[in-house]
Amino acid sequence: MKRKQITALFCILGMTLLSVTGCGNQAAPAADAAAYDDAEAPSDAEAYEKYEETISSDSAQEVSLEESENNDAITAQKGYRSSLGKERERDGNMVRSYLSGKMVPTEVGDRRPVAIMLNNIEDAMPMSGVAAADVMYESVVEGGLTRMMGVFENYDDLEKIGSVRSCRNYFVYFALELDSIYCHYGQSAYALPLLEEDYVNNLSGLAAIGDTVYYRTTDRVAPHNAYASAKGIKKGIEDMGYRNTYNDDYIGKFTFTKDGDVNDLTQESAAYDATHIETGYLINKPWLDYNESDGKYYRWQYGEEHVDDVTGEQLSFDNVILQYTAWEKIDEKGYLGFDCHGGGKMTYITHGKAVDGTWVYLGGENGTGAVRYLDSNNQEILFNQGKTMIEIIQDTEGDKVVIR
């Protein structure tokens, strides 16, 4: 499947990020629209590929990463230098995590993470095992519902993760940004060409490997009762012969603070208060509230705490990203397409403050690139060590977002 790749670097290399417009007056999918049936063959199986062909990268200067040998010149907030494409810090058997920025054992930090599609409808609550995710994505799917994708670095002790649901094209691209192995239970016909690409390593519950990776419980009805386990995932990766360590060409996604340092955004003149966040999603109506005592944002949805059924822990995050993204409705059932390789506006939120900026996709083809985040001064965002929540917001629905 052909994808438009933007291989750009920051403004110091002469890049000017142009605004990415939305889809005109196209409305968000209605809350009562029918959910997409994964077993249903769409009228045009190539509709998503045709949508991607319409995404233009002509507005961005194409500069390969190889043209910038001195990445020390790329500045980040607080005088830091970008981690873009650099060797990570190592100390004995410890390595700096790509996902959390913390020092972790090499057997964990050098291993590719897994990205697991999570069922997020009310009947599937509470989720299991999700408190262990280092990075969490959420995006609207058809019908105004959302799905989530947890990216796990250390999942060794998890016996129950899920429930697991089916693939959407854009979540595959999010998983590729972190060089992760993508875990899902089924997929729509639109996603099949992408999943069949040799650079996409995936474990599907509907494939032959499904019974190895996933199991069903008896406490819920299908499709809300499919779960993954660490044992099953590891055996699935082994049986499929997938690469188990990061790609040598992987450029990373985040630049983190050093040990003992905190980015509270006080040095950013354009920062503003952000102790309460509402993403504007229609069905689960999630929000995050800041807890000053520990510096974390705690997540709520469906009118109550969003908890992990295994630990009883409310999901919390050190960093929150609102990533405003151009989108289109692909078919009459409301299947959505998102621009994952262009650019747009974003808001970074941490320690009770927010700063607006832009996101841009950097890197090469075949899943070797990643989105990076810039503030209004075109400095790379400096993430605090810990967990990160990335909310994908339809760019025409930004007026529904509340930050105060």
C-alpha positions in Angstrom: 0.0 0.0 0.0 1.4 3.3 -1.0 1.7 5.9 1.8 2.6 9.5 1.6 5.7 10.1 3.7 6.9 13.4 4.8 10.6 13.3 5.5 11.1 16.7 7.0 13.3 18.2 9.7 12.8 21.2 12.0 12.9 24.9 11.1 16.7 25.1 11.4 16.9 23.0 8.3 14.6 25.4 6.5 11.3 23.6 7.0 8.1 25.6 7.4 5.2 23.6 8.6 2.1 24.8 6.8 -1.3 24.5 8.4 -3.1 21.3 7.7 -6.7 22.0 6.9 -9.6 19.8 7.8 -12.4 18.4 5.7 -14.5 21.5 5.2 -17.9 21.4 6.9 -17.9 17.7 7.2 -19.5 16.8 10.6 -18.3 14.3 13.1 -19.9 10.9 12.8 -23.3 10.7 14.6 -23.3 9.2 18.0 -26.0 6.8 17.0 -24.5 5.7 13.7 -24.1 1.9 13.3 -20.7 0.5 14.3 -18.7 -1.0 11.5 -19.0 -4.8 11.1 -15.6 -6.1 10.7 -16.9 -9.2 8.8 -18.7 -7.0 6.3 -17.1 -6.6 2.9 -17.2 -2.9 1.9 -18.5 -1.8 -1.5 -15.0 -0.5 -2.3 -12.2 -2.4 -0.5 -9.7 0.1 -1.9 -11.5 3.2 -0.4 -8.9 3.7 2.3 -6.0 3.4 -0.1 -7.7 5.9 -2.4 -8.1 8.3 0.6 -4.4 8.0 1.4 -3.6 8.9 -2.2 -5.3 12.2 -1.7 -3.2 13.2 1.2 -0.6 15.6 -0.2 2.9 16.1 1.1 3.6 18.8 -1.4 3.4 21.6 1.3 6.4 20.3 3.2 10.1 20.4 2.3 11.4 16.9 1.8 14.7 16.5 3.7 15.9 13.1 4.6 17.3 12.4 8.0 20.6 11.4 6.4 21.1 15.0 5.3 21.3 16.1 8.9 24.3 14.4 10.5 24.5 16.9 13.3 21.3 16.4 15.2 22.8 18.3 18.2 21.7 21.4 16.3 18.0 20.5 16.8 17.0 22.3 20.0 14.4 21.3 22.4 12.8 23.1 25.3 14.9 24.1 28.3 18.1 24.1 26.2 18.0 20.3 25.6 19.0 18.6 22.3 16.7 16.4 20.4 16.9 12.6 20.8 16.0 12.3 17.1 17.9 9.2 15.7 20.5 9.2 18.5 22.0 6.3 20.5 20.3 6.0 23.8 22.0 6.4 27.1 23.2 3.1 28.7 24.6 2.3 32.1 25.7 -1.3 32.6 22.6 -3.5 32.1 20.3 -0.4 32.0 19.1 1.6 29.0 17.0 4.8 28.6 13.5 3.7 27.6 12.1 5.0 24.3 8.6 5.0 25.8 9.0 6.4 29.4 12.4 8.1 29.3 13.4 6.1 32.5 16.3 3.8 32.9 15.1 0.2 32.5 16.8 -3.2 32.3 18.1 -3.8 28.8 16.1 -7.0 28.4 13.0 -4.7 28.6 14.3 -1.5 27.0 15.9 -3.2 24.0 12.9 -5.4 23.3 10.3 -4.1 20.9 7.1 -3.1 22.7 3.6 -4.4 21.9 0.7 -2.2 20.9 -2.6 -3.7 21.8 -6.0 -2.6 20.5 -8.4 -2.1 23.4 -12.2 -2.3 23.5 -13.5 1.0 25.0 -17.3 0.7 25.0 -19.1 0.8 28.3 -20.1 -2.9 28.2 -16.4 -3.8 28.1 -15.5 -1.9 31.3 -13.4 -2.2 33.3 -10.3 -2.8 31.2 -7.6 -5.2 32.4 -3.8 -4.8 32.5 -3.9 -1.4 31.0 -2.3 0.4 33.9 1.0 -1.1 32.7 0.9 0.7 29.3 3.6 3.4 28.9 1.9 5.1 26.1 -1.9 5.2 25.5 -3.6 6.3 22.3 -7.3 7.1 21.9 -9.2 8.0 18.7 -12.7 8.1 17.4 -13.9 5.2 15.3 -17.2 4.9 13.5 -20.4 5.8 15.3 -18.7 8.3 17.6 -17.2 5.5 19.8 -13.5 5.5 20.6 -11.0 2.8 20.7 -7.7 2.8 22.7 -4.3 1.3 22.0 -1.9 0.7 24.9 1.8 0.4 24.1 3.6 -1.8 26.6 7.3 -2.1 27.2 7.3 -4.3 30.3 4.3 -6.7 30.0 6.1 -9.8 31.4 3.8 -10.3 34.4 0.5 -9.6 32.7 -1.8 -12.5 32.4 -4.9 -10.6 31.3 -4.8 -7.6 28.9 -7.9 -6.3 27.2 -10.4 -6.9 26.1 -8.9 -6.8 22.7 -10.7 -5.5 19.6 -10.1 -5.1 15.9 -7.8 -3.1 13.8 -8.3 0.4 12.3 -5.7 1.6 9.7 -4.6 4.6 11.6 -3.8 2.7 14.8 -1.4 0.5 12.8 0.4 3.7 11.8 0.5 4.8 15.5 2.0 1.4 16.4 4.6 1.7 13.7 5.8 5.0 15.2 7.0 3.1 18.2 8.4 0.1 16.3 5.9 -2.0 18.2 4.3 -5.3 17.4 0.6 -4.7 16.7 -1.9 -6.9 18.5 -5.6 -7.0 17.5 -8.5 -9.3 17.3 -9.7 -9.0 13.7 -9.7 -6.2 11.2 -11.8 -4.5 8.5 -11.2 -5.2 4.8 -9.7 -1.8 4.5 -6.8 -2.7 6.8 -5.8 -6.0 5.1 -3.4 -4.5 2.6 -1.6 -2.6 5.3 -1.4 -5.5 7.6 0.0 -7.6 4.8 3.0 -5.3 4.3 6.2 -7.0 5.4 7.1 -4.0 7.7 3.9 -4.5 9.7 4.4 -7.3 12.4 1.0 -8.1 13.8 -0.7 -10.7 15.8 -4.4 -11.1 14.8 -6.9 -13.1 16.8 -8.5 -14.2 13.5 -5.3 -15.6 12.1 -3.8 -19.0 12.7 -1.7 -17.5 15.5 -4.9 -16.3 17.3 -5.4 -19.2 19.6 -1.8 -19.0 20.7 -1.9 -15.3 21.6 -5.5 -14.8 22.8 -8.1 -16.5 25.0 -11.8 -15.9 25.8 -13.3 -15.6 29.3 -16.7 -16.7 30.3 -17.7 -13.6 32.4 -18.6 -11.6 29.3 -20.2 -12.2 25.9 -18.3 -11.9 22.7 -16.8 -9.8 21.3 -16.0 -8.2 24.7 -14.3 -11.3 26.2 -11.0 -11.7 24.2 -7.8 -11.1 26.1 -4.1 -11.4 25.6 -1.4 -12.7 28.0 2.3 -12.1 28.1 2.9 -15.8 27.6 0.7 -15.9 24.6 2.2 -12.7 23.1 5.7 -14.0 23.5 4.9 -17.3 22.0 3.1 -15.6 19.1 6.1 -13.4 18.4 8.4 -16.4 18.5 6.2 -18.5 16.2 5.8 -15.7 13.7 9.5 -15.2 13.6 9.2 -11.4 14.2 12.2 -9.3 15.0 12.3 -8.9 18.8 14.6 -5.8 19.1 14.3 -2.3 17.8 15.1 -1.6 14.2 18.6 -0.1 13.7 17.0 2.7 11.8 14.5 3.6 14.5 14.6 7.3 15.3 12.5 7.5 18.4 9.4 9.6 19.2 10.1 11.6 22.4 12.8 13.7 23.9 12.7 13.3 27.7 13.9 15.2 30.7 17.1 14.0 32.4 16.9 12.2 35.7 15.8 14.6 38.5 14.7 17.4 36.0 11.1 18.4 35.5 9.6 20.4 32.6 6.8 22.4 34.3 6.5 24.7 31.3 7.2 27.8 33.4 9.9 28.8 31.0 7.3 28.9 28.2 5.8 32.4 27.9 2.9 31.0 26.0 2.0 28.4 28.6 -1.4 28.5 30.2 -3.3 26.7 33.0 -4.5 23.1 32.3 -5.7 21.3 35.3 -8.9 19.9 33.7 -9.0 18.5 30.1 -12.1 17.3 28.2 -11.4 15.8 24.7 -15.0 16.3 23.4 -15.6 12.6 22.4 -19.3 12.1 22.2 -19.9 8.7 23.7 -17.5 8.0 26.6 -17.1 11.7 27.4 -13.6 11.3 28.9 -11.7 13.9 31.0 -8.5 14.2 32.9 -7.9 16.0 36.2 -4.5 17.2 37.4 -3.3 16.1 40.9 -0.8 18.6 42.1 0.5 16.3 44.8 2.0 13.7 42.4 2.0 15.8 39.1 -0.2 13.3 37.3 -3.4 13.6 35.2 -6.1 11.1 36.3 -8.5 9.8 33.7 -12.3 9.5 33.9 -14.9 8.3 31.4 -18.5 7.2 31.3 -19.0 9.4 34.4 -16.6 7.4 36.6 -12.9 6.7 37.2 -11.2 4.8 34.4 -9.6 1.9 36.3 -7.6 -1.2 35.6 -9.6 -4.2 36.8 -6.5 -6.2 37.6 -4.9 -3.6 39.9 -7.8 -1.4 40.8 -5.6 1.5 39.8 -7.1 4.6 38.1 -5.2 5.4 34.9 -2.9 8.3 35.2 -0.4 10.1 33.0 2.6 12.4 33.3 2.1 13.8 29.8 -1.0 14.5 27.7 -0.9 15.3 24.0 -4.0 16.5 22.1 -3.1 15.8 18.4 -5.4 17.6 16.0 -5.6 15.6 12.8 -7.2 16.0 9.4 -9.7 13.3 8.7 -12.4 12.0 6.3 -15.3 9.6 6.4 -14.4 6.8 4.0 -17.7 5.1 3.4 -21.4 5.3 4.2 -20.9 3.2 7.4 -18.7 5.9 8.8 -15.3 4.3 8.6 -12.8 7.0 9.3 -9.4 8.0 7.7 -6.9 10.1 9.5 -3.8 11.8 8.2 -1.0 10.1 10.1 2.0 11.4 8.1 1.4 15.1 7.5 1.2 17.6 10.3 -1.1 19.8 12.2 -1.7 21.5 15.5 -1.2 20.0 18.9 -1.3 20.8 22.6 1.2 19.5 25.1 0.0 19.3 28.7 2.0 18.5 31.9 2.3 19.7 35.5 -0.9 21.7 35.3 0.2 23.8 32.3 -0.3 23.6 28.5 1.5 24.8 25.5 0.3 24.9 21.9 2.4 23.9 18.9 2.6 21.6 15.9 3.2 18.0 15.1 5.1 16.7 12.1 6.0 13.2 10.8 9.8 12.7 10.4 11.6 9.7 9.0 11.7 7.3 6.1 9.4 4.9 4.5 8.1 1.5 5.6 7.3 2.4 9.2 10.7 3.8 10.2 9.5 7.3 11.0 7.6 8.9 13.9 5.6 12.0 14.8 7.6 14.6 16.7 6.2 17.6 18.6 7.2 21.3 18.4 6.2 24.2 20.5 5.3 27.7 19.2 9.0 28.6 19.1 9.7 25.5 16.9 11.6 23.9 19.7 11.0 20.2 20.3 8.7 19.5 23.2 10.5 18.1 26.2 8.5 15.3 27.8 8.6 14.5 31.4 9.6 10.9 32.3 6.7 8.6 32.8 3.5 7.7 31.0 2.0 9.6 28.0 -1.6 9.8 26.8 -2.1 10.8 23.2 -5.6 11.9 22.2 -6.3 12.1 18.5 -8.7 14.9 17.9 -10.5 15.4 14.6 -9.3 18.9 13.5 -12.8 20.1 12.8 -14.0 19.1 16.3 -11.5 21.2 18.2 -14.2 23.5 19.5 -15.4 20.7 21.7 -12.1 20.4 23.6 -12.1 22.0 27.0 -8.9 23.0 28.8 -9.0 25.0 32.0 
